[in-house]
Amino acid sequence: MLTLSNLTKRFDGVAALCDVSLSVAAGERVALLGHNGAGKSTLMKIVLGLIPHDEGTVEVLGAAPGSTRARDGVAYLPENVAFHPALSGREQIAHYLRLRGLPASGALALLDRVGLGDAAHRRIGTYSKGMRQRVGLAQALIGTPRLMVLDEPTSGLDPVSRRDFYAILDGLAAEGTAILLSSHALTEVEARTDRMVILSGGAMVAEGSMADLRRRADLPVRIAVTPSDIPCSTTTLLKALPGSVQQGEQVILACAQDEKLAVLGRIAGLSDRIADIDIQPPSLEDIYSHYSRRAGQ
Ligand SMILES: Nc1ncnc2c1ncn2[C@@H]1O[C@H](COP(=O)(O)OP(=O)(O)OP(=O)(O)O)[C@@H](O)[C@H]1O
């Protein structure tokens, strides 16, 4: 659905994107991560055909970005949505439907889909930020897009709205829509996308599924052991588990991925001293920091 090869973009001679290659297949949900100014919005604008690129190739639905064929199948939700405050949600979506050559009668169904059915007749000027973001999503759902490009789509949404939002994306992906979204909300991206691309200073510093990134980063696993009786068992555990430290009532141990089973075996041998154990693999936040640090950010 989308292929970028060796994409480079410069603004006044300064590279905003440098040799970026990535592809998004049908039904895939890909997250674009990176610090402020990493190049996420620039990449999206190039995909949409809003700005030209300097080097490399871009194919959107097998066509040039911005071509009629590409625009027909691509939906976009910008970071900051702006609608006419005097129009109702229904009128605004009806307007976009007409622009797309579709019947305006579909507006209510789209607003229902994003949970705005009850507010469809109210003026957008009276909507909360989250409600305006949902109008943006309703707009992006027009015409069953084959590629969706979403720039920080969940900023301003509360936790339940975020969950509903990702449920809609899951449904679209299950029907074959390719999704490329940017976000700074690492926890939700970790849970709700298939693959991540980390940009830093315009360059791609890592790419893959959560499992791939975890394996490549090879960050330590954190094991938290709760002693059965404190402080007696705490002392025994600290002595028996080299490198462990006490944190509050727990004994904490960090170990390399390939040592995990051996360490757990050692801990199992101390089971009469243990009330509970918690194994915490590195989160996307840990992995993101690792790659960003490596890239000097
Ligand atoms: N029109 C422009 N003219 C000059 N420089 C620009 C222009 N648009 C973007 N840039 C620069 O390109 C770089 C990438 O910006 P971009 O907006 O793509 O970052 P981003 O990853 O989307 O950031 P954020 O997370 O803050 O939205 C930045 O250094 C920015 O200043």
The ligand as a MOL file (V3000), in Angstrom:
LIG
                    3D

  0  0  0     0  0            999 V3000
M  V30 BEGIN CTAB
M  V30 COUNTS 31 33 0 0 0
M  V30 BEGIN ATOM
M  V30 1 N 8.2500 24.1270 5.8990 0
M  V30 2 C 9.3930 23.9550 6.5650 0
M  V30 3 N 10.4310 24.7840 6.4030 0
M  V30 4 C 11.6050 24.6020 7.0510 0
M  V30 5 N 11.8200 23.5850 7.9170 0
M  V30 6 C 10.8160 22.7290 8.1420 0
M  V30 7 C 9.5390 22.8640 7.4750 0
M  V30 8 N 8.7360 21.8300 7.8930 0
M  V30 9 C 9.4650 21.1100 8.7790 0
M  V30 10 N 10.7060 21.6360 8.9150 0
M  V30 11 C 11.7830 21.1040 9.7640 0
M  V30 12 O 11.9250 19.7320 9.4780 0
M  V30 13 C 12.1880 18.9790 10.6620 0
M  V30 14 C 11.1330 17.8920 10.8400 0
M  V30 15 O 9.8830 18.4960 11.1990 0
M  V30 16 P 8.5410 17.6620 11.3640 0
M  V30 17 O 7.4120 18.6110 11.5130 0
M  V30 18 O 8.4520 16.6570 10.2710 0
M  V30 19 O 8.8180 16.8880 12.7590 0
M  V30 20 P 7.8460 15.9500 13.6240 0
M  V30 21 O 8.5890 14.6640 13.8550 0
M  V30 22 O 6.5180 15.8420 12.9460 0
M  V30 23 O 7.7470 16.7640 14.9850 0
M  V30 24 P 6.5520 16.8700 16.0950 0
M  V30 25 O 6.6050 15.6060 16.8960 0
M  V30 26 O 6.9710 18.0620 16.8880 0
M  V30 27 O 5.2520 17.0660 15.3430 0
M  V30 28 C 12.2130 19.9940 11.7980 0
M  V30 29 O 13.5620 20.3700 12.0090 0
M  V30 30 C 11.4330 21.1690 11.2450 0
M  V30 31 O 11.8740 22.3990 11.7870 0
M  V30 END ATOM
M  V30 BEGIN BOND
M  V30 1 1 1 2
M  V30 2 1 2 3
M  V30 3 2 2 7
M  V30 4 2 3 4
M  V30 5 1 4 5
M  V30 6 2 5 6
M  V30 7 1 6 7
M  V30 8 1 6 10
M  V30 9 1 7 8
M  V30 10 2 8 9
M  V30 11 1 9 10
M  V30 12 1 10 11
M  V30 13 1 11 12
M  V30 14 1 11 30
M  V30 15 1 12 13
M  V30 16 1 13 14
M  V30 17 1 13 28
M  V30 18 1 14 15
M  V30 19 1 15 16
M  V30 20 2 16 17
M  V30 21 1 16 18
M  V30 22 1 16 19
M  V30 23 1 19 20
M  V30 24 2 20 21
M  V30 25 1 20 22
M  V30 26 1 20 23
M  V30 27 1 23 24
M  V30 28 2 24 25
M  V30 29 1 24 26
M  V30 30 1 24 27
M  V30 31 1 28 29
M  V30 32 1 28 30
M  V30 33 1 30 31
M  V30 END BOND
M  V30 END CTAB
M  END
